[in-house]
Amino acid sequence: MRILKNIGAGLVLLASACDPGVQGLDRLFPGPGFEKGWSWHGKPRHFSVQNLYEYIDGEAELYLAYGFRELATLTYFWKHPEDTFFTVNVYDMGDSLNAFGIYSNYRYPGTPLEKI
């Protein structure tokens, strides 16, 4: 549970550090210097209805069935690219009901929810 709470807190931090000058899904990624020691290399990668399978081969059909529109993904790393890293995937599912459908597909029954 502690890991999930920390991830949730991290997402709030990321959302509050967004760069207002960036457009589209990229605006949801934090700007430079969002947290000391963390960085990224390059720009977010983008996937559409036509090429989603290149990123999530085997699962693309599920996302497409729920109204998938676009995906932007960016990997952050700790100090050096070969160090600890995490990848942030931002999906545009068209509306909140479609997004909830994907969420419901992957959630574990009985997992307590945290208010953030």
N, C-alpha and C positions, 0 to 999 in steps of 0.2 A: 504493500500500500504506500509506503513512503516514496517509492520511486514514482508512482503515478501522481502523487501530490506534488512532488518536485517538478515533474514534467508540466503539470498544469500551471504551476507558478512560473515556470520558464516561458510558457506560451503567453502568459499575461505580460511578462517582461518583453518578449519579442514584439508583441502587438503594440506596446506602448513606445517602442523605439523605431517605428516605421518612418521611412523617409517620405515626406509629403510631396516631393517633387517627382516621384516615380509613378508611372501609370499602370493600369491593369492589375493583374495578380501580383506583379513584382512589388507593388506598393505595400504588400503585406509582409514582406521580408524586412528585417531590421536593417537600418543603415550602418555605415562604417562606425566602428567604435561602440557598438551596442553593449558590449561587455568586455572588460579587459581580459586579454589572452585569447579570445575567440575571433576567428576571421573566416574568410572564404576566398576561393580563387575563381576568377571568371565571373560569368553572369548566370542568372537562372536559366535552366533548360526548359523548353516549352513543348508540350505535347497536345495534340488536338484529337478530334474524333478519328481522323484518318490514320494517325500514327501512335495512338495510345498503347497498342500492343507491343511497341518497341520498348516501352518502359515496364509495363506490367503484363507481360505475355502470360496468358492463361487466366488472367483475371479481368482483362479489358472488357469482355462481353458483359460481365456483371455491372461494371460502371456505366457502360453504354446503355444498358437496360434501364438504369436509373437516371437517365438524362444528362450524362457527362457532357461538358462543353470544352473545358480546358484544364490543363495541369501545368503548374510551374513548380520546379524543384531546384533546391540549392543545398549544397553540402557545406556545413561549417566544421572547422577543425580547431583543435586546441594547439596554438603556437605554430605547429608545422603540419603540412598535409598528411604526413604519415603517422601523426599522433592520433589521439582520441578524436572521434568525429561523430556527427549526427546529421541526418538529412531531413530537411523540412519539405514536405509535399503539400502544396496548396491546390485544392481541387475546386473548380467551379462546377457545381452540380445542377445549376439552373435555378433551383429553389430549395427552401429548407426541408420540404417533404422528401425530395430526392436524396438530399444529404443525410437525413435521418434514416432513410432506407439502407444506405451504405453503412452507416454507423450501427444500425440494428443487426446487420449481417455479421459484423465482426465483434460486437460486444459479448462479454461473458456473462451469462445469467448469474445474478446474485452479487455481482461486483458493486460495492457501494459507490454512489456518486458523490462527488465533492462540489460544493458551491465555490466558484472562483469569480 
